[in-house]
């Protein structure tokens, strides 16, 4: 059985963060593990509190996992401050895991800021280069690049800017775009490709407001598929298909923007190089 580690914050309502990651891993048939970076008070209505786990305890959690059950892939989510980021970076440099997928959680769906502004430079310069893939949405990509994204050309420009700066592959998620009409279009730029070919994934937008935890779910699914031997391009495709099924299931829980139904078939495909 393949093993996948999530390094992220906790969502007590179960829709995002560690809880969504573990549900996604279960659906993909891998063994899921978790290192908690922050406790949050949140539900479908929003985030009302946050408590960052100290450096020492984040480090102890990471050591406990890596020294015993070494993961085949790592998903990184919420890193609330530089102290936590440093603990994660130190462990990644020491243990050198493969297939690191990072979802840069800069704000929650409700608009609450989850990462301090002064930590973003550390995240970009010290952690992104250690990753195989980062998965910002359009608002996050705008923050990370410093320019507005209003077209597919802007998306490609942002992906290239992040790849050139950080040296990792980049998937910019288009769910927040207003220029794609009724489509959700995500753009993948693979770091090792010398011709810088942009790979676009297109799907119809689903009429379902319950999308709490979509970013966590997608990045975890990609990590699961990488752990199982799929190429980066195929991992993204399979993960988008899985996420679409999760949203289409129409789960309706909570008084606000509800969570997804993770108990759907993750699908299969031929492993590619």
KEFI-492916 format. One line per field, with one value per residue (C-alpha): residue number from 1; residue in three letters; x, y, z. Coordinates in steps of 0.02 Angstrom, whole numbers, plus 32768, in hexadecimal, padded with zeros to 4 digits. Layout:
// residues N
num <- [NUM ...]
residu <- [ALA ...]
px <- [X ...]
py <- [Y ...]
pz <- [Z ...]
END
This chain:
// residues 273
num <- [1 2 3 4 5 6 7 8 9 10 11 12 13 14 15 16 17 18 19 20 21 22 23 24 25 26 27 28 29 30 31 32 33 34 35 36 37 38 39 40 41 42 43 44 45 46 47 48 49 50 51 52 53 54 55 56 57 58 59 60 61 62 63 64 65 66 67 68 69 70 71 72 73 74 75 76 77 78 79 80 81 82 83 84 85 86 87 88 89 90 91 92 93 94 95 96 97 98 99 100 101 102 103 104 105 106 107 108 109 110 111 112 113 114 115 116 117 118 119 120 121 122 123 124 125 126 127 128 129 130 131 132 133 134 135 136 137 138 139 140 141 142 143 144 145 146 147 148 149 150 151 152 153 154 155 156 157 158 159 160 161 162 163 164 165 166 167 168 169 170 171 172 173 174 175 176 177 178 179 180 181 182 183 184 185 186 187 188 189 190 191 192 193 194 195 196 197 198 199 200 201 202 203 204 205 206 207 208 209 210 211 212 213 214 215 216 217 218 219 220 221 222 223 224 225 226 227 228 229 230 231 232 233 234 235 236 237 238 239 240 241 242 243 244 245 246 247 248 249 250 251 252 253 254 255 256 257 258 259 260 261 262 263 264 265 266 267 268 269 270 271 272 273]
residu <- [UNK UNK UNK UNK UNK UNK UNK UNK UNK UNK UNK UNK UNK UNK UNK UNK UNK UNK UNK UNK UNK UNK UNK UNK UNK UNK UNK UNK UNK UNK UNK UNK UNK UNK UNK UNK UNK UNK UNK UNK UNK UNK UNK UNK UNK UNK UNK UNK UNK UNK UNK UNK UNK UNK UNK UNK UNK UNK UNK UNK UNK UNK UNK UNK UNK UNK UNK UNK UNK UNK UNK UNK UNK UNK UNK UNK UNK UNK UNK UNK UNK UNK UNK UNK UNK UNK UNK UNK UNK UNK UNK UNK UNK UNK UNK UNK UNK UNK UNK UNK UNK UNK UNK UNK UNK UNK UNK UNK UNK UNK UNK UNK UNK UNK UNK UNK UNK UNK UNK UNK UNK UNK UNK UNK UNK UNK UNK UNK UNK UNK UNK UNK UNK UNK UNK UNK UNK UNK UNK UNK UNK UNK UNK UNK UNK UNK UNK UNK UNK UNK UNK UNK UNK UNK UNK UNK UNK UNK UNK UNK UNK UNK UNK UNK UNK UNK UNK UNK UNK UNK UNK UNK UNK UNK UNK UNK UNK UNK UNK UNK UNK UNK UNK UNK UNK UNK UNK UNK UNK UNK UNK UNK UNK UNK UNK UNK UNK UNK UNK UNK UNK UNK UNK UNK UNK UNK UNK UNK UNK UNK UNK UNK UNK UNK UNK UNK UNK UNK UNK UNK UNK UNK UNK UNK UNK UNK UNK UNK UNK UNK UNK UNK UNK UNK UNK UNK UNK UNK UNK UNK UNK UNK UNK UNK UNK UNK UNK UNK UNK UNK UNK UNK UNK UNK UNK UNK UNK UNK UNK UNK UNK UNK UNK UNK UNK UNK UNK UNK UNK UNK UNK UNK UNK]
px <- [8000 8040 804F 8026 8047 7FE1 8034 7FA7 7F2E 7E9A 7DE5 7D73 7CDC 7D31 7D24 7DD5 7E87 7EC5 7E16 7DF2 7EA0 7E89 7DDE 7E29 7EB7 7E3C 7DDA 7E7B 7EAA 7F4B 7F82 7F69 7FCE 7FC8 8034 7FCB 8015 7F85 7EE1 7E52 7DA4 7D3F 7CA4 7C42 7C21 7CD7 7D73 7D67 7E0D 7EBA 7F46 7FEE 8047 80F6 8193 81CA 8128 8117 81C8 81A0 8108 816E 81FA 817D 8138 81D9 8239 81B3 813F 8198 8118 8115 80CE 80B1 8025 8045 7FB6 7FA6 804C 8013 80B8 8174 8195 8129 8170 8220 81F3 81AB 823F 82BD 8266 8259 8312 8341 82D2 82C3 8218 81DE 813E 811D 807C 805E 7FB8 7FE4 7F58 7F5F 7EA8 7E0F 7D75 7D22 7DAA 7E04 7EC1 7F19 7FCF 8028 8062 8116 811E 80F9 81AA 81EB 8168 8194 8251 8271 81E6 81A1 824A 8241 8199 816A 80CB 8074 7FBA 7F86 7EDA 7ECE 7EC1 7F57 7FB9 7F96 7FDB 8074 809E 8064 7FFD 7F47 7F08 7E7B 7E96 7EDE 7F7A 7F8C 7F7A 8008 8072 8056 807E 8121 8150 8137 8192 8226 8230 8216 8251 81B8 8123 808A 7FD0 7F67 7EB3 7E2E 7D96 7D98 7DA9 7D26 7D71 7D50 7C93 7C3F 7CE2 7D5F 7E0B 7EAB 7F59 7FEC 80A1 811B 81C6 822D 81E0 825E 81DD 816D 80D0 8036 7FBB 7F07 7E81 7DCE 7D2C 7C80 7C59 7BE2 7B4D 7B74 7BA6 7BEA 7CA2 7CF4 7D9B 7DAD 7E62 7E92 7E39 7E89 7F3B 7F27 7EE3 7F77 7FEF 7F92 7F9F 8057 8076 8024 8099 8036 808C 806E 7FFD 7F97 7F8F 7F43 7EC5 7E8E 7E83 7E18 7DA3 7D98 7D77 7CED 7C97 7CA7 7C50 7BCE 7B96 7B39 7B5C 7B02 7B3D 7B4A 7B01 7B84 7BF7 7BF3 7C74 7C89 7C56 7CFF 7CBA 7CB6 7D1D 7DC9 7DD3 7E60 7ED6 7F72 8013 807D 812E]
py <- [8000 80AD 812C 81E6 826A 8309 839D 8418 846C 841C 8443 840B 840C 838A 83E1 841D 840B 836B 8320 8339 82F9 8257 823A 8254 81DB 8157 816A 814E 80B1 80F3 80F6 81A8 81FE 82AE 8331 83C0 846E 84D3 84C0 8526 854F 8547 8500 851A 85CF 8600 8606 8652 8621 85DB 8596 856D 84D2 84FE 84D2 844B 83EA 83F6 83B2 8323 82F1 82F2 828D 820E 81F0 81F3 8183 80FC 8100 815E 81AA 8190 823F 82D9 8358 83FF 8475 84FC 853F 85CA 8620 8620 85B4 8527 8540 852E 848C 8444 847E 8434 838B 838E 83B3 832C 829F 82D2 8287 827D 82B8 8353 83AE 8457 84B1 8565 858A 8647 865F 85F5 85F0 8668 86E8 86D7 86EC 864E 8675 8711 8786 8785 86C8 86C2 86EC 865C 85E9 861C 861B 8590 8510 851C 84E7 8444 8415 83B3 8419 84B1 84CB 8581 85BE 8660 86D6 867E 8686 8741 8757 86EC 8741 87F2 880A 87F8 8760 8789 8710 8667 86C2 870D 8660 861E 86B5 8698 85DF 8605 868C 8614 8585 85F3 863A 859A 8510 84A1 8471 84E1 84BD 855C 8531 8591 8578 862F 8673 86E1 86DA 8621 862D 858A 852A 8507 850B 84DD 84F9 8485 84B4 8426 8460 83DE 8404 846B 84A5 84ED 84A0 84D3 8446 8481 841B 8451 841D 8467 84CF 8472 84CB 84A1 8525 84A1 84A7 84B2 8457 8447 8481 8409 837B 8399 83A8 830E 82AB 82DF 82A4 81FE 81E3 8211 8195 810F 812C 819B 8227 82DA 82FD 825F 827F 832A 82E5 8257 82CD 834B 82BF 8286 8337 834D 82B0 82EF 8392 8341 82CE 8363 834C 83D5 83E4 847F 852D 8579 8540 8486 83FC 837C 82C5 826E 81BD 81B0 8143 818B 813B 80E1 80FD 80B2 80E7 8153 8195]
pz <- [8000 7FD3 805F 8056 80DA 80EE 8144 8161 81D8 822E 8202 8290 821C 81AF 8107 80E8 8125 8174 817C 80C3 8098 80F8 80AA 7FFE 8024 805E 7FBC 7F59 7FB6 8002 80B8 80F7 817F 81C4 8217 825C 8245 828E 82E8 82A2 82DD 823D 81ED 814D 817F 818F 81FA 82A8 82F6 82D5 8342 82F5 8337 837B 8319 8392 838A 82CD 82C4 833B 82D4 8233 8281 82C3 8215 81B0 8229 8225 818D 8101 8088 7FCC 7FB7 8022 8018 806D 8097 811A 815D 81D2 81FA 81DA 8273 822F 8180 81C5 821E 817E 8115 818F 8186 80C8 80B9 8135 80F5 803E 8015 7F60 7F0F 7F79 7F49 7F9C 7F9F 7FD1 804B 8051 807B 809F 8031 80AA 808B 8131 8122 815C 8138 8178 80EE 812E 811C 8062 802E 8096 804B 7F99 7FAA 8027 8013 7F62 7F16 7F7A 7F2E 7E93 7E7B 7EC3 7EA8 7EC0 7E8C 7E2B 7EC2 7F12 7E6F 7E67 7F16 7EF1 7E4C 7E72 7DD5 7DA5 7D46 7CCE 7C3D 7C0E 7BD2 7C80 7CCC 7C60 7C89 7D43 7D36 7CDB 7D59 7DEB 7D93 7D67 7E17 7E79 7E05 7E21 7DB7 7DC8 7DBC 7DBC 7DE4 7D85 7DF2 7E26 7D74 7D25 7C76 7C54 7C50 7C7E 7C7E 7D08 7CB7 7D12 7CCA 7CEC 7CC5 7CE4 7D21 7CC5 7C1B 7BB8 7B38 7BC1 7B7B 7BDD 7BFE 7C14 7C6C 7C49 7C9D 7CAF 7D48 7DBC 7E06 7EBB 7F3B 7FB2 7F87 8032 802A 7F6E 7F6E 7FF9 7FA1 7EF7 7F38 7FA4 7F12 7EA7 7F2F 7F39 7E7E 7E7A 7F08 7E9F 7E0C 7D98 7D3A 7D70 7CDB 7CF8 7DB4 7D97 7D1A 7D8D 7E21 7DC4 7D91 7E46 7E84 7E02 7E43 7EF6 7EC9 7E58 7EE6 7F2D 7FE5 8046 80FB 8167 8162 80EE 8062 8085 806E 7FE5 7FDC 7FDD 7FD5 7F19 7EA5 7E87 7DDB 7D84 7CF2 7CA8 7CFC 7C8C 7C97]
END
